[in-house]
């Protein structure tokens, strides 16, 4: 029986093309064994399929230039799925492979963050303890050749694909560096690179700050390590924690559940409801390991770029009164996609199969999660209006239950000192502000309460 996968696709992935998946239990091919459709309906369906075959033959035979048959079929399939909703689509074999690499959180590569500048690949920063870092690659180095091929003319994605590959294989780079008269020729050997989706730091000496950029397969483990590092040998020294989910486009369902469970001992996290009531699922927190911060106050930062899995975490901890939510309303992607592999070389189908609901039973589809404490950033003039997007603005989106909500701010100041939401969270945790509503006041949770850039 062919496997299917539950997936919470990040709504703001765009050109990054990162598709995130997690194992699920629905086997779509089982539908073929269900009660057959009535004869008239089946006859009508076959008649329409015959029409498709007729048009396909006419195009293949008479189009002015000989068409690529595979592209014709892929285009037809894509057109069918595009007409359903913004998140259903067909992935060819290459796109499906790319998705699997990104989802795993690890790949064979060199270990540096890169960007494109003036048609050349510029190093943003090498990742610690990787081939790039050990070879002395520096931030602002410019890669001009890869294995003897000029980078000029390649897209960033094409250049990244050339740097990625099987572990233990070599890559030759020609690099220009400011201050050097001649380019550097460097040969690196690919290793397994782990994408860091969780970063953390102490704010002062009394607040732990944790940032999750996406929910790949490594996030649950990375979060546990980050919390342990912040606590050190004196976990009681911290007044509370900030979990930053801003501009996090989503990811794996099981990782959203794992992150939520890291702050809960019990209670519902999320439920999924599809067309067939028998496919409904509910995910609950488990006491082992349970709340890793031992009921310390928790603030979650969200904005208009927080989508999908991020909204599951924010919604669960808000409904369970375990966290205070600060920032602006989230994106509003409340649907679940299933990734259905179509066999070797055929790619995969990405199909919307369910809506998800927070513990209180609310659907956030095209509505989003509203913060307990709204904080608006000072947005630069050249960014204003461009950071306001939402599920409700996407053509063909699933309709909301109730009034739909349009986009909210998704801007995060690059300098933390200008970050109003972060400062509000710090003030709330330190008792300087008491802006949260009474029923959302920042108090320790009752653990016994029932229900309570590119990498290469």
C-alpha positions in Angstrom: 0.0 0.0 0.0 1.4 3.4 -1.0 2.2 5.8 1.8 0.5 9.1 2.3 1.9 12.0 4.4 0.2 14.7 6.4 1.8 18.0 5.7 1.3 21.6 6.9 2.6 23.6 3.9 4.1 26.9 4.8 1.9 29.5 3.2 4.6 32.0 2.5 7.2 29.7 1.0 7.2 31.5 -2.3 10.4 31.1 -4.3 12.1 29.3 -1.5 10.2 26.1 -2.5 10.5 24.5 0.9 7.7 21.9 1.3 7.3 20.3 4.7 5.9 16.9 5.4 5.1 14.5 8.3 3.9 11.0 8.4 0.2 10.5 8.6 -2.3 7.6 8.4 -4.7 8.3 5.6 -4.2 6.0 2.6 -5.8 7.6 -0.3 -5.8 4.6 -2.5 -8.2 2.9 -0.1 -10.9 5.2 -1.4 -11.0 3.1 -4.6 -12.4 0.3 -2.6 -15.3 2.4 -1.2 -18.8 2.1 -2.6 -18.7 3.0 -6.3 -20.4 6.1 -7.6 -23.8 5.7 -9.2 -23.8 4.6 -12.8 -25.0 7.9 -14.3 -22.4 9.9 -12.4 -19.7 7.5 -13.5 -20.8 7.7 -17.1 -20.6 11.5 -17.0 -17.1 11.4 -15.5 -15.9 9.0 -18.2 -17.4 11.2 -20.9 -15.5 14.2 -19.6 -12.3 12.2 -19.4 -12.9 11.2 -23.1 -13.1 14.9 -23.9 -9.7 15.5 -22.2 -8.2 12.6 -24.3 -9.7 14.1 -27.5 -8.2 17.6 -26.8 -4.9 16.0 -25.7 -4.6 14.1 -29.1 -5.5 17.3 -31.1 -2.9 19.3 -29.3 -0.2 16.6 -29.6 -1.0 16.1 -33.3 -1.7 19.6 -34.7 0.0 22.2 -32.5 2.3 24.4 -34.5 5.5 23.1 -32.8 5.8 19.6 -31.6 4.9 19.7 -27.8 6.6 17.9 -25.0 4.1 15.2 -24.0 5.2 15.1 -20.4 4.8 18.9 -20.0 1.4 18.7 -21.5 0.3 16.1 -19.0 1.9 17.9 -16.1 0.3 21.1 -17.2 -3.1 19.4 -17.3 -2.7 17.9 -13.9 -1.4 21.2 -12.4 -4.4 23.0 -13.9 -6.8 20.6 -12.3 -5.2 21.0 -8.9 -4.7 24.8 -9.1 -8.4 25.1 -9.5 -9.1 23.6 -6.1 -7.2 25.9 -3.7 -3.9 27.7 -3.4 -2.2 24.8 -1.6 -3.1 21.8 -3.7 -0.6 21.1 -6.5 1.4 18.5 -8.5 5.1 18.1 -7.8 7.2 16.5 -10.5 10.0 14.1 -9.5 12.6 16.9 -9.0 10.3 19.2 -7.0 9.3 16.2 -4.8 13.0 15.3 -4.2 13.8 19.0 -3.3 10.9 19.0 -0.9 12.1 15.8 0.8 15.6 17.3 1.2 14.3 20.5 2.7 11.9 18.7 5.0 14.5 16.4 6.5 16.5 19.4 7.8 19.8 17.9 6.5 21.5 17.5 3.1 24.9 16.9 1.5 26.5 20.2 1.1 29.3 22.6 2.0 27.8 24.5 5.0 27.3 28.2 4.2 24.4 30.6 3.8 24.5 32.3 0.4 22.7 35.0 -1.6 22.8 36.3 -5.1 24.3 39.8 -5.8 25.1 41.3 -9.2 24.7 37.8 -10.8 27.2 36.2 -8.5 26.9 34.1 -5.4 27.9 35.9 -2.2 28.5 34.2 1.1 26.4 35.5 3.9 28.1 33.4 6.5 29.7 30.0 6.8 28.0 27.6 9.3 30.2 26.5 12.2 32.0 23.2 12.0 31.3 22.6 8.3 33.6 22.2 5.3 33.1 25.8 4.4 34.0 27.1 7.9 37.0 24.7 8.1 38.3 25.8 4.7 38.3 29.5 5.8 35.4 30.7 3.7 34.4 34.1 5.0 31.3 36.3 5.0 31.2 38.5 1.8 33.4 36.1 -0.2 32.1 35.9 -3.8 31.9 32.6 -5.6 32.6 33.1 -9.3 33.0 29.5 -10.5 31.7 26.1 -9.4 33.6 23.1 -10.8 35.0 25.3 -13.5 31.6 26.6 -14.6 31.0 30.4 -14.3 28.3 31.3 -11.8 27.3 34.3 -13.8 24.1 33.5 -15.6 23.0 30.9 -13.1 20.0 31.5 -10.7 20.6 31.2 -7.0 18.8 27.9 -7.0 20.9 26.5 -9.8 24.1 27.5 -8.0 22.9 26.0 -4.7 22.0 22.7 -6.5 25.6 22.6 -7.9 27.0 22.9 -4.4 24.8 20.3 -2.9 25.2 16.6 -3.7 26.2 13.2 -2.3 28.3 13.2 0.9 32.0 12.7 0.4 32.1 14.1 -3.1 34.4 17.1 -4.0 33.4 20.6 -5.2 35.9 23.1 -6.7 35.2 26.8 -5.9 36.8 29.9 -7.3 36.4 32.7 -4.9 37.2 36.4 -5.0 37.8 38.2 -1.7 38.1 41.9 -1.0 41.8 42.8 -0.5 43.1 39.9 -2.5 44.5 40.5 -6.0 43.9 36.9 -7.3 40.9 34.6 -6.9 41.2 31.7 -4.4 40.9 28.1 -5.7 39.4 25.9 -3.0 38.3 22.3 -3.1 35.8 21.2 -0.5 34.3 17.8 0.3 30.6 17.7 0.9 29.3 16.6 4.3 25.9 16.1 5.9 24.8 19.7 6.7 22.1 20.2 9.4 19.9 23.2 8.9 19.5 25.1 12.1 15.8 26.0 12.6 16.1 26.9 16.3 18.3 29.6 17.7 18.4 30.9 21.3 20.0 33.5 23.5 19.7 35.1 26.9 18.0 38.5 27.1 19.9 40.1 30.0 20.4 37.4 32.5 16.8 36.6 33.3 14.8 35.8 30.1 15.3 33.0 27.7 14.7 33.8 24.0 14.0 31.1 21.5 13.5 31.6 17.8 12.0 28.9 15.5 12.3 29.8 11.8 10.5 26.7 10.3 9.2 23.3 11.5 11.5 20.8 9.8 12.2 17.3 11.2 14.9 18.5 13.6 12.9 21.2 15.4 11.6 19.2 18.4 15.1 17.9 19.3 16.7 21.4 18.7 14.1 23.0 20.9 14.9 20.7 23.8 18.6 21.4 23.5 18.0 25.1 23.3 15.9 25.1 26.5 18.5 23.0 28.3 21.3 25.4 27.2 19.4 28.4 28.4 18.6 26.8 31.8 22.2 25.7 32.3 22.8 24.5 35.9 20.5 27.2 37.3 17.0 26.8 35.7 15.4 28.9 38.4 17.3 32.1 37.4 15.0 32.8 34.5 11.8 34.7 35.0 10.3 33.3 31.8 10.7 32.5 28.1 9.9 34.1 24.7 9.1 31.8 21.8 9.5 33.8 18.5 7.4 32.4 15.7 7.3 35.5 13.6 7.6 35.0 9.8 7.7 31.2 10.4 5.8 29.8 7.4 5.0 26.5 8.9 6.2 22.9 8.6 5.7 19.4 9.9 2.5 18.6 11.8 4.3 16.2 14.2 6.9 18.9 15.0 4.2 21.5 15.7 2.7 18.9 18.2 6.2 18.3 19.7 6.9 22.0 20.2 3.5 22.5 21.8 4.0 19.5 24.1 7.3 21.1 25.2 5.2 23.6 27.2 2.2 21.4 28.2 1.7 18.5 30.5 -1.7 17.5 29.3 -4.6 18.7 27.1 -5.5 18.9 23.5 -3.1 20.5 21.0 -4.9 20.3 17.7 -7.6 18.3 15.9 -8.0 17.5 12.2 -11.3 17.1 10.4 -11.6 16.1 6.7 -14.5 15.2 4.4 -14.9 11.8 6.0 -15.7 11.9 9.7 -13.8 8.6 10.1 -10.6 10.5 9.2 -10.8 12.9 12.2 -7.8 13.0 14.4 -6.9 14.6 17.7 -3.4 15.2 19.1 -3.0 15.6 22.9 0.0 16.6 25.0 1.8 13.8 26.9 3.2 14.2 30.4 6.5 12.6 29.3 8.5 14.8 28.7 5.8 17.4 29.4 6.4 21.1 30.2 10.2 21.6 29.9 10.2 25.0 31.4 8.3 23.8 34.5 5.3 26.3 34.3 7.5 29.4 33.9 5.7 32.3 32.2 5.8 32.0 28.4 5.2 34.7 25.7 4.8 33.8 22.0 5.6 36.4 19.4 3.5 36.2 16.2 2.9 38.4 13.1 1.3 38.2 9.7 4.0 35.9 8.5 3.3 33.3 11.1 1.5 30.5 9.3 0.3 26.9 9.5 2.3 24.9 12.0 3.2 28.2 13.8 -0.5 28.9 14.2 -1.1 25.4 15.6 1.5 26.1 18.3 0.2 29.6 19.1 -3.5 28.5 19.0 -2.9 25.5 21.3 -0.9 27.4 23.9 -3.3 30.4 23.8 -6.4 28.2 24.2 -4.8 26.2 27.0 -3.9 29.5 28.7 -0.3 28.4 28.8 1.1 31.5 27.0 0.4 35.1 26.3 0.4 35.9 22.6 2.1 39.2 21.6 2.3 40.9 18.1 -0.1 41.0 15.2 -2.7 38.6 13.8 -1.3 35.6 12.0 -1.6 34.5 8.3 -4.7 32.3 8.7 -3.8 29.1 7.0 -6.0 26.5 8.7 -5.8 23.6 6.2 -3.8 20.4 6.1 -2.2 19.0 3.0 -1.5 15.4 2.3 1.6 14.5 0.2 0.8 11.4 -1.9 3.8 9.8 -3.7 2.9 8.6 -7.2 5.6 6.0 -7.7 9.2 6.1 -8.9 9.8 9.0 -11.2 6.3 10.3 -11.1 6.6 12.9 -8.4 3.8 13.4 -5.8 0.4 14.9 -5.3 -0.1 17.6 -2.7 -3.7 17.7 -1.8 -5.7 19.6 0.8 -7.5 16.9 2.8 -8.5 18.5 6.1 -9.0 21.6 8.2 -7.4 21.9 11.6 -9.0 23.2 14.8 -7.5 24.6 18.0 -8.4 23.1 21.4 -11.4 25.4 21.8 -12.8 24.1 18.5 -12.1 27.2 16.4 -10.9 27.1 12.8 -8.4 29.8 12.0 -8.8 29.4 8.2 -8.7 32.8 6.6 -9.0 34.4 10.1 -5.7 33.8 11.8 -4.8 33.9 15.5 -5.4 37.2 17.2 -2.8 38.3 19.8 -3.7 38.9 23.4 -1.5 42.0 23.3 -1.3 43.7 19.9 2.0 45.5 19.2 2.6 47.3 15.9 6.1 47.9 14.6 7.4 51.1 13.1 7.6 50.0 9.4 10.0 51.8 7.1 8.3 53.7 4.2 9.9 51.5 1.5 8.3 48.4 3.1 4.9 49.7 4.0 2.1 47.9 2.3 4.3 45.1 1.1 4.3 43.2 4.3 0.5 42.8 4.6 -0.6 39.5 3.2 -2.9 36.7 4.4 -4.7 33.5 3.4 -7.9 35.5 2.9 -6.1 37.3 0.0 -5.1 34.2 -1.9 -7.3 33.4 -4.9 -9.4 30.3 -4.4 -8.7 29.9 -0.7 -11.0 27.8 1.5 -13.7 30.0 3.0 -13.7 30.9 6.6 -16.3 30.1 9.2 -17.5 33.6 10.0 -15.9 36.9 8.9 -12.6 36.7 7.1 -9.6 38.8 8.2 -7.1 40.4 5.9 -3.4 40.7 6.4 -1.5 42.2 9.3 2.1 43.4 9.7 4.9 40.9 9.0 7.8 43.3 9.5 10.5 42.5 12.1 13.1 45.2 12.6 16.6 43.8 11.9 18.0 45.4 15.0 16.5 44.0 18.2 16.7 47.4 19.9 14.0 48.6 17.5 11.8 45.6 18.0 8.7 46.8 19.9 7.1 43.4 20.2 10.3 41.9 21.8 10.6 44.8 24.2 6.9 44.5 25.2 7.4 40.8 25.9 10.5 41.5 28.0 8.6 44.2 29.9 5.7 41.9 30.6 7.9 39.1 31.8 9.8 41.5 34.1 6.6 43.1 35.5 7.3 46.5 34.0 4.1 46.3 31.9 0.7 44.7 32.7 -0.9 45.2 29.3 -2.3 41.7 29.0 -6.0 41.2 29.7 -6.9 39.8 33.1 -7.8 36.3 31.8 -4.5 36.2 29.9 -2.3 37.5 32.6 1.2 36.2 32.7 1.1 33.8 35.6 2.6 30.3 36.0 0.3 27.7 34.4 -1.3 25.0 36.6 0.3 21.8 35.3 -2.6 19.7 36.6 -5.3 21.8 35.1 -7.5 19.6 32.9 -7.6 20.5 29.2 -5.4 23.1 30.3 18.1 32.4 2.9 19.3 29.5 1.2 21.7 27.0 2.6 24.1 24.8 0.5 
